[in-house]
Amino acid sequence: MHERIKNPVMLVPGAMQAAIALGEAAKQGGLPEKTRSLLHLRTSQINGCSYCVDMHSRALRQAGETDERLASVAAWRDAPWFTDAERAALALAEAATRLSDRADPVPDAVWAEAARHYDEPALAAAILDIAVTNFWNRLNVSIRQRPGAGAGAGRH
């Protein structure tokens, strides 16, 4: 498989700076960095973005994440290695990524559980992180961005 075109954020003037700026702004919401990274990884797994799954798995491993947790992100509901707060964030990521899978895409119960663990700025940051990751996933999957390819593309 080969990339179809250079990443669109590199071809459209100002797009890369705007995408990076939104991702950087989301960091200001107070969501723990480890949780942010888990959201990026889970969202990318759902969307089948091999570039981002590879990138986020590597980053988490470099940050000291355990192999057990990395291998279990897709099965977080049944794995014992996640906190209740991380589980709430991962449920929110799944709901906000799979919008067309149910009539009520982000059910009140999912939102309430996330709100039980995170204040409004952290929830806002989580939603932004999930949205930004979905943005990058859609770009990378559409152009068939290969893992390890395109330095600078796929940042989030």
BATOR-359469 format. One line per 10 residues: number of its first residue (from 1); their letters; for each residue x, y, z of C-alpha. Coordinates in pm, 1 decimal, padded with zeros to 6 digits. Layout:
# BATOR-359469
NUM) A) X,Y,Z | ...
# end
This chain:
# BATOR-359469
1) MHERIKNPVM) 00000.0,00000.0,00000.0 | 00128.6,00347.3,-00078.8 | 00018.0,00694.1,00016.9 | -00219.4,00850.7,-00231.6 | -00103.7,01208.7,-00180.6 | 00097.5,01409.9,00065.3 | -00100.3,01478.1,00382.2 | -00361.2,01750.1,00308.7 | -00245.4,01959.7,00604.9 | 00088.7,01989.3,00425.5
11) LVPGAMQAAI) -00069.7,02087.5,00096.1 | -00323.6,02348.0,00207.3 | -00161.9,02668.3,00335.5 | -00225.3,02728.2,00704.6 | -00391.2,02390.3,00766.3 | -00102.2,02231.2,00957.1 | -00065.2,02531.4,01187.7 | -00438.9,02537.1,01258.5 | -00453.0,02162.8,01331.7 | -00150.2,02179.0,01559.8
21) ALGEAAKQGG) -00287.1,02486.0,01738.8 | -00614.3,02309.6,01821.8 | -00428.9,02006.6,01954.5 | -00205.5,02229.4,02165.9 | -00505.2,02421.0,02300.6 | -00666.1,02095.8,02414.4 | -00363.3,02033.4,02636.8 | -00463.8,02334.6,02846.3 | -00783.0,02172.9,02978.7 | -00619.2,01979.7,03258.5
31) LPEKTRSLLH) -00687.7,01628.5,03132.7 | -00402.0,01402.9,03251.5 | -00147.2,01340.3,02976.0 | -00170.7,00962.6,03012.2 | -00549.6,00982.8,02971.1 | -00511.3,01206.4,02666.0 | -00277.5,00952.4,02510.6 | -00513.6,00663.7,02584.3 | -00796.1,00858.1,02415.4 | -00577.8,00916.2,02108.5
41) LRTSQINGCS) -00488.7,00548.4,02088.6 | -00843.0,00414.9,02139.5 | -00995.7,00657.6,01891.2 | -00730.8,00564.0,01634.1 | -00795.8,00192.5,01692.5 | -01168.2,00241.0,01630.4 | -01099.7,00432.4,01309.7 | -00840.8,00183.3,01185.5 | -00569.7,00447.8,01150.2 | -00253.4,00237.9,01150.4
51) YCVDMHSRAL) -00033.5,00548.4,01133.9 | -00184.2,00691.8,01454.3 | -00210.5,00356.9,01636.0 | 00160.0,00305.9,01573.0 | 00249.6,00664.1,01670.4 | 00045.7,00666.7,01992.5 | 00151.9,00317.1,02097.1 | 00515.7,00415.9,02058.0 | 00464.4,00743.1,02246.9 | 00285.0,00567.3,02532.2
61) RQAGETDERL) 00557.2,00303.9,02554.0 | 00825.4,00574.7,02560.4 | 00632.7,00750.2,02839.1 | 00654.4,00432.4,03046.3 | 00318.0,00274.8,02972.1 | 00307.0,-00097.6,03046.0 | 00271.4,-00362.3,02778.8 | -00036.8,-00499.0,02959.8 | -00219.7,-00167.4,02935.7 | -00111.7,-00102.4,02576.8
71) ASVAAWRDAP) -00224.6,-00446.6,02465.8 | -00557.0,-00402.8,02647.9 | -00673.3,-00059.2,02535.7 | -00916.3,-00211.2,02285.6 | -01054.8,-00436.0,02561.7 | -01048.2,-00178.5,02841.2 | -01388.3,-00283.0,02979.2 | -01259.9,-00625.6,03078.5 | -00896.4,-00543.7,03156.9 | -00806.4,-00475.2,03521.5
81) WFTDAERAAL) -00535.9,-00216.8,03445.5 | -00749.1,00095.5,03396.5 | -00880.2,00335.7,03658.7 | -01248.3,00426.7,03677.9 | -01161.2,00772.3,03545.2 | -00973.0,00625.8,03248.0 | -01263.9,00390.8,03178.2 | -01504.4,00685.9,03177.7 | -01279.6,00874.7,02935.1 | -01242.4,00571.6,02707.7
91) ALAEAATRLS) -01620.8,00520.2,02703.0 | -01661.5,00885.2,02605.9 | -01401.5,00845.0,02330.3 | -01581.0,00542.8,02189.8 | -01921.6,00711.8,02196.9 | -01796.7,01038.3,02045.1 | -01611.5,00848.3,01771.4 | -01890.2,00605.4,01677.7 | -02155.7,00871.0,01625.6 | -02363.8,00678.3,01373.4
101) DRADPVPDAV) -02372.2,00352.5,01568.8 | -02671.0,00442.4,01787.9 | -02965.6,00680.8,01800.9 | -02823.4,00856.7,02107.4 | -02451.6,00868.2,02014.9 | -02322.8,00999.0,02348.9 | -02573.5,00871.2,02605.0 | -02635.9,01064.3,02924.8 | -02495.9,00774.8,03128.8 | -02161.7,00790.0,02944.2
111) WAEAARHYDE) -02149.2,01166.9,02984.7 | -02247.6,01155.2,03352.7 | -01977.2,00899.0,03431.7 | -01713.5,01112.3,03259.2 | -01842.1,01423.4,03440.7 | -01813.0,01236.7,03770.7 | -01435.7,01209.5,03716.1 | -01349.6,01528.1,03525.3 | -01439.1,01894.6,03564.9 | -01571.1,02101.7,03273.5
121) PALAAAILDI) -01230.8,02217.1,03142.3 | -01102.3,01858.1,03144.4 | -01420.7,01733.4,02974.1 | -01384.7,02006.3,02713.6 | -01023.4,01900.8,02660.1 | -01130.6,01536.7,02625.0 | -01390.6,01624.5,02362.1 | -01136.7,01837.0,02174.7 | -00876.5,01559.2,02192.0 | -01126.0,01304.4,02061.9
131) AVTNFWNRLN) -01235.5,01537.6,01781.3 | -00878.0,01625.0,01683.0 | -00782.5,01256.7,01678.6 | -01083.7,01177.7,01460.8 | -00973.8,01460.7,01229.0 | -00620.2,01320.0,01193.7 | -00752.9,00965.1,01155.6 | -00980.4,01066.8,00871.3 | -00697.3,01242.3,00690.5 | -00451.5,00958.5,00736.3
141) VSIRQRPGAG) -00692.5,00676.6,00648.9 | -00817.2,00861.7,00338.7 | -00469.3,00910.0,00197.0 | -00340.8,00571.9,00325.2 | -00071.4,00727.0,00542.2 | 00167.5,00444.6,00632.1 | 00299.5,00394.9,00985.5 | 00635.6,00562.4,01025.1 | 00586.9,00767.4,00707.0 | 00540.7,01137.9,00647.7
151) AGAGRH) 00733.9,01310.9,00923.6 | 00519.3,01586.4,01068.4 | 00190.0,01449.1,00942.2 | -00056.0,01298.0,01182.4 | 00054.6,01502.5,01483.5 | -00199.5,01534.9,01762.2
# end
